[in-house]
Amino acid sequence: MSRFFSSKYAGLVPYVPGEQPRSQEFIKLNTNESPFPPSSQALRAAAEAARRLNLYSDPECRALNAKLAEVYHLAPEEILCTNGSDEILNFAFMAFCDADHPAAFPNVTYGFYKVFAALNGVPYEEIPLREDFSVNVNDYVGLNKTIFIANPNAPTGLALPLADVERLVKGNPDSVVVVDEAYVDFGGESALPLVHKYDNLLVTMTFSKSRSMAGARLGFGAACKALIADLNAIKYATNPYNVNGMTMAAGIGALEDEEYTRANCRAVMETREIVTAALREMGFELGDSKANFVFPRHPKIDGRKLYEELRARGILVRHFDTPLLARHNRITIGSREQMNRLLDALENILEEC
């Protein structure tokens, strides 16, 4: 670091993204990207919007908000579009957390929560998961803290039923509850229907996974109008033009092609079930994922060793070097061909153990 770097960030530990290899020869199963291209309607809309790159994008995202409102049965004023869902999560830490309103989230969850808390000087509590990595909702009721819950959770893939999410929201009436639904389209239950019922609920979603737009950086949050107004205040104090015009257009195109999205989600879920069964047949232990990834471990091989063996065979998966997760790897569900190559590689590795 330079001698000019602010001392308030001296202890900041940044988020570490998944490896992005320069070689195209790797099978990338480490960053939960879609194996499918974006909708053709999204691509056409983005190409048309490129002609208007001389103009600023609409800071209110009016056309995109209107389309999201139509698809998700919300009012446009109940939606805020952002540069990926990470941005709105950061906004939530800025808007709803401080020394008097600490954050709380599971001790095994999306790694950016801890980073956003540190970045914004927010104290936080990490609440242990059960031994099977499931969330105990009773641990969160009456916390009086701003709660962040990824549902389905990452990197475990486990999901809470909607009734449990509602109990969590209802049990913290004086605190904001943020439900991060980045992976909900792969078998989870969305909390969006609860937005009209509870004024302390913020649901965040992304176009990166189910809509195959990770490179476009588009997310959104849904909440009551008052919470969205709070988040808009943060947005306009940082970057009013946070979503570029091509991304907005692509988002609208994707929303107009929902059958394509649903078909891709079905394909991922079908492949996930096939892979889960095959992994269990090989002796892997894993929960019932409701995301576009699985999180297995094997009694015969350490997670780091398995990661290295797969990498040597041209397959990237995600390993987390923490004591709780050291025996596991998170594996994205790719195409059938990619997953067949993964399973073949795993069989060979286990034979050598």
C-alpha positions in Angstrom: 0.0 0.0 0.0 1.1 3.6 -0.6 1.8 6.0 2.3 -1.3 7.9 1.3 -3.7 5.0 1.9 -6.2 6.0 4.6 -5.5 4.4 8.0 -9.2 3.6 8.4 -8.8 0.9 5.7 -5.5 -0.5 7.0 -7.1 -3.7 8.2 -9.4 -4.1 5.2 -9.4 -7.6 3.7 -10.8 -7.4 0.2 -13.1 -9.9 -1.5 -11.2 -12.5 -3.5 -13.0 -13.3 -6.8 -12.9 -16.7 -8.4 -10.0 -17.3 -10.7 -10.4 -16.0 -14.2 -7.8 -17.9 -16.3 -6.3 -16.5 -19.4 -6.3 -19.8 -21.1 -9.6 -20.8 -22.8 -8.7 -24.5 -22.4 -10.0 -24.6 -18.8 -13.5 -25.8 -17.9 -14.7 -23.0 -15.6 -16.8 -24.4 -12.8 -15.6 -22.0 -10.1 -17.6 -18.8 -10.4 -21.2 -20.0 -10.9 -21.6 -18.6 -14.4 -24.3 -19.9 -16.7 -23.2 -22.4 -19.3 -25.7 -20.8 -21.7 -25.3 -17.5 -23.7 -27.6 -14.6 -23.0 -31.0 -14.5 -24.7 -30.8 -13.5 -28.3 -33.3 -10.7 -27.5 -31.0 -9.4 -24.9 -28.1 -9.4 -27.3 -30.1 -7.6 -30.0 -31.3 -5.0 -27.6 -27.7 -4.4 -26.3 -26.4 -4.0 -29.9 -29.1 -1.4 -30.7 -28.4 0.5 -27.5 -24.7 0.6 -28.4 -25.6 3.3 -31.0 -26.5 5.6 -28.1 -23.4 5.3 -26.1 -22.7 9.0 -26.7 -25.6 9.7 -24.2 -25.8 9.1 -20.5 -28.0 6.2 -19.4 -31.3 6.9 -17.7 -30.4 7.3 -14.0 -33.9 6.2 -13.0 -33.8 3.1 -15.2 -37.5 3.8 -16.0 -38.0 1.4 -18.8 -36.2 -1.4 -17.0 -38.0 -0.8 -13.8 -41.3 -0.9 -15.6 -40.4 -4.2 -17.1 -39.3 -5.7 -13.8 -42.5 -4.4 -12.2 -44.5 -6.2 -14.8 -42.7 -9.5 -14.5 -42.5 -9.5 -10.7 -45.9 -7.8 -9.9 -44.4 -4.8 -8.2 -44.7 -1.1 -8.5 -41.7 0.6 -10.3 -41.2 2.7 -7.1 -40.5 -0.6 -5.2 -37.5 -1.4 -7.4 -33.9 -0.1 -7.6 -31.6 -1.3 -10.3 -27.9 -1.5 -9.6 -24.5 -2.5 -11.1 -24.9 -6.1 -10.1 -26.6 -7.1 -6.9 -23.3 -6.6 -5.0 -23.9 -2.8 -5.4 -27.3 -2.9 -3.7 -25.9 -5.1 -0.9 -23.2 -2.5 -0.3 -25.9 0.3 -0.4 -27.8 -1.7 2.2 -24.8 -1.7 4.6 -24.4 2.0 4.0 -28.1 2.8 4.5 -29.2 0.5 7.3 -26.1 -0.3 9.4 -24.0 1.6 11.9 -22.7 1.3 15.4 -26.3 1.3 16.7 -27.5 -1.1 14.1 -24.8 -3.8 13.6 -25.1 -6.4 10.9 -25.7 -10.1 11.4 -25.2 -13.0 8.9 -24.2 -16.7 9.0 -20.6 -17.6 9.6 -20.7 -19.5 6.3 -22.2 -17.4 3.6 -21.3 -15.0 0.7 -17.9 -13.5 1.5 -18.7 -10.0 0.4 -21.0 -9.4 3.5 -17.9 -9.3 5.8 -16.1 -7.1 3.3 -18.9 -4.6 3.0 -19.2 -4.4 6.8 -15.5 -3.7 7.2 -15.5 -1.2 4.3 -18.3 0.8 5.9 -17.1 0.5 9.5 -20.1 -1.6 10.5 -19.8 -4.0 13.5 -21.2 -7.4 12.7 -22.0 -10.8 14.3 -21.4 -14.1 12.5 -24.1 -16.6 13.5 -23.0 -20.3 13.3 -24.8 -22.6 11.0 -25.9 -26.0 12.2 -23.5 -28.9 11.7 -25.2 -29.7 8.4 -24.7 -26.1 7.2 -28.4 -25.2 7.6 -29.6 -21.9 9.0 -31.4 -22.1 12.4 -34.0 -19.3 12.1 -34.5 -19.2 15.8 -31.0 -17.7 16.1 -32.1 -14.7 14.2 -35.5 -13.8 15.7 -35.4 -10.7 17.9 -31.8 -9.9 17.1 -32.3 -6.1 16.7 -29.6 -6.1 14.0 -29.6 -5.7 10.2 -29.8 -9.2 8.9 -28.3 -10.5 5.7 -29.4 -13.9 4.5 -28.5 -15.5 1.2 -31.3 -17.8 0.2 -30.2 -20.2 -1.2 -27.0 -19.8 0.7 -23.6 -19.7 -0.8 -21.4 -21.7 -0.9 -23.6 -24.4 0.6 -26.6 -24.2 -1.9 -29.0 -24.9 0.9 -32.3 -22.9 1.0 -34.8 -21.9 3.7 -38.5 -22.4 2.9 -40.5 -19.2 2.5 -42.3 -19.8 5.8 -39.0 -19.6 7.6 -37.9 -16.5 5.8 -41.2 -14.9 6.7 -40.7 -15.9 10.4 -37.3 -14.2 10.3 -38.7 -11.0 8.8 -41.7 -11.0 11.1 -39.5 -11.7 14.1 -37.4 -8.6 13.6 -39.9 -5.8 13.0 -37.6 -3.0 14.0 -34.6 -4.1 11.8 -34.1 -4.4 8.1 -33.8 -8.0 6.8 -32.0 -8.4 3.5 -32.7 -11.6 1.6 -30.1 -12.1 -1.1 -31.7 -14.2 -3.8 -28.9 -14.5 -6.4 -29.6 -18.2 -6.9 -33.3 -18.4 -6.2 -34.3 -19.3 -9.8 -32.7 -22.8 -9.4 -35.2 -24.2 -7.0 -35.6 -21.8 -4.1 -38.7 -19.9 -3.0 -38.6 -16.2 -3.5 -39.5 -13.7 -0.8 -40.7 -11.2 -3.3 -44.4 -11.8 -2.5 -43.6 -10.6 1.1 -42.5 -7.2 0.0 -46.0 -5.8 0.1 -46.6 -7.3 3.6 -43.5 -6.2 5.5 -41.8 -2.7 5.5 -38.5 -4.1 6.8 -37.8 -6.5 3.9 -35.3 -5.9 1.1 -35.0 -8.7 -1.5 -32.0 -8.5 -3.9 -31.7 -10.4 -7.2 -29.2 -10.6 -10.1 -29.2 -11.1 -13.8 -25.8 -12.9 -13.6 -26.9 -16.4 -13.0 -30.3 -17.5 -14.4 -30.3 -14.8 -17.1 -26.7 -15.5 -18.2 -25.6 -11.9 -17.9 -22.7 -12.0 -15.4 -20.5 -9.8 -17.7 -23.2 -7.1 -18.0 -23.4 -6.4 -14.2 -27.1 -6.0 -13.5 -29.0 -6.5 -10.3 -32.0 -5.0 -8.5 -33.6 -4.8 -5.1 -37.3 -4.9 -4.2 -38.7 -3.4 -1.1 -41.4 -0.9 0.1 -41.2 2.5 -1.4 -39.6 4.0 1.8 -36.7 1.6 1.8 -36.1 2.1 -1.9 -36.1 5.9 -1.3 -33.4 5.3 1.3 -31.3 3.3 -1.1 -31.8 5.8 -3.9 -30.4 8.5 -1.6 -27.2 6.4 -1.3 -27.1 5.7 -5.1 -27.5 9.4 -6.0 -24.8 10.3 -3.5 -22.3 7.9 -5.2 -23.1 7.2 -8.8 -26.4 8.2 -10.4 -25.5 6.5 -13.7 -24.7 3.2 -12.2 -26.3 1.0 -14.8 -25.1 1.6 -18.4 -27.5 1.8 -21.3 -26.4 -1.4 -23.0 -26.9 -3.3 -19.8 -30.4 -1.8 -19.3 -31.4 -2.7 -22.8 -30.1 -6.2 -22.4 -32.0 -6.6 -19.2 -35.2 -5.6 -20.8 -34.5 -8.0 -23.6 -33.9 -10.8 -21.2 -37.1 -10.1 -19.3 -39.0 -10.3 -22.6 -37.7 -13.8 -23.1 -38.6 -15.5 -19.8 -39.2 -18.8 -21.5 -35.6 -19.0 -22.5 -34.6 -18.2 -18.9 -37.0 -20.9 -17.5 -35.7 -23.5 -20.0 -32.1 -22.8 -19.0 -32.9 -23.1 -15.3 -34.7 -26.4 -15.9 -31.6 -27.7 -17.7 -29.3 -26.6 -14.9 -31.5 -28.2 -12.3 -31.8 -31.5 -14.2 -28.0 -31.6 -14.6 -27.6 -30.8 -11.0 -29.7 -33.7 -9.9 -27.8 -36.1 -12.2 -24.4 -34.8 -10.9 -25.6 -35.0 -7.3 -26.6 -38.6 -7.7 -23.3 -39.5 -9.4 -21.2 -37.7 -6.7 -23.0 -39.6 -4.0 -22.4 -42.9 -5.8 -18.7 -42.0 -5.7 -18.8 -41.5 -2.0 -19.1 -37.7 -1.9 -21.2 -36.2 0.9 -23.3 -33.2 -0.1 -26.6 -31.5 0.7 -29.6 -30.9 -1.5 -28.6 -27.7 -3.4 -31.2 -25.3 -4.7 -28.5 -23.3 -6.5 -26.5 -23.6 -9.8 -23.7 -25.3 -7.9 -23.1 -28.2 -5.5 -20.8 -28.3 -2.4 -19.4 -31.8 -1.9 -16.7 -33.3 0.3 -15.1 -36.7 0.2 -13.8 -38.7 3.2 -10.8 -39.9 1.1 -9.4 -36.6 -0.1 -8.9 -33.1 1.2 -10.7 -30.3 -0.5 -7.4 -28.4 -1.4 -5.9 -31.6 -2.9 -9.0 -32.3 -4.9 -9.0 -28.7 -6.2 -5.4 -29.0 -7.3 -5.9 -32.4 -9.0 -8.9 -31.0 -10.9 -6.9 -27.9 -11.9 -4.1 -30.1 -13.2 -6.7 -31.8 -15.4 -8.0 -28.4 -16.8 -11.0 -28.1 -14.5 -11.5 -25.1 -12.2 -13.6 -25.4 -9.1 -13.7 -23.1 -6.0 -11.9 -24.0 -2.8 -12.3 -22.0 0.4 -9.3 -22.1 2.7 -11.1 -21.8 6.0 -11.2 -24.4 8.7 -15.0 -25.0 8.4 -14.8 -25.5 4.6 -11.4 -27.0 4.0 -12.7 -30.4 3.0 -15.3 -29.0 0.6 -15.2 -27.6 -2.9 -18.0 -25.5 -4.6 -18.6 -26.8 -8.1 -20.7 -24.9 -10.6 -23.2 -26.8 -12.7 -22.0 -26.4 -16.3 -23.2 -28.0 -19.5 -23.8 -31.8 -19.6 -20.5 -32.2 -21.5 -18.6 -30.2 -18.9 -20.1 -32.2 -16.1 -19.4 -35.5 -17.7 -15.7 -34.5 -18.0 -15.8 -33.5 -14.3 -17.2 -36.8 -13.2 -14.7 -38.7 -15.3 -11.9 -36.7 -13.7 -13.2 -37.3 -10.2 -13.4 -41.0 -10.8 -9.8 -41.1 -12.0 -8.6 -39.0 -9.0 -10.4 -41.2 -6.5 -8.9 -44.3 -8.0 -5.5 -42.9 -7.3 -6.2 -42.1 -3.7 
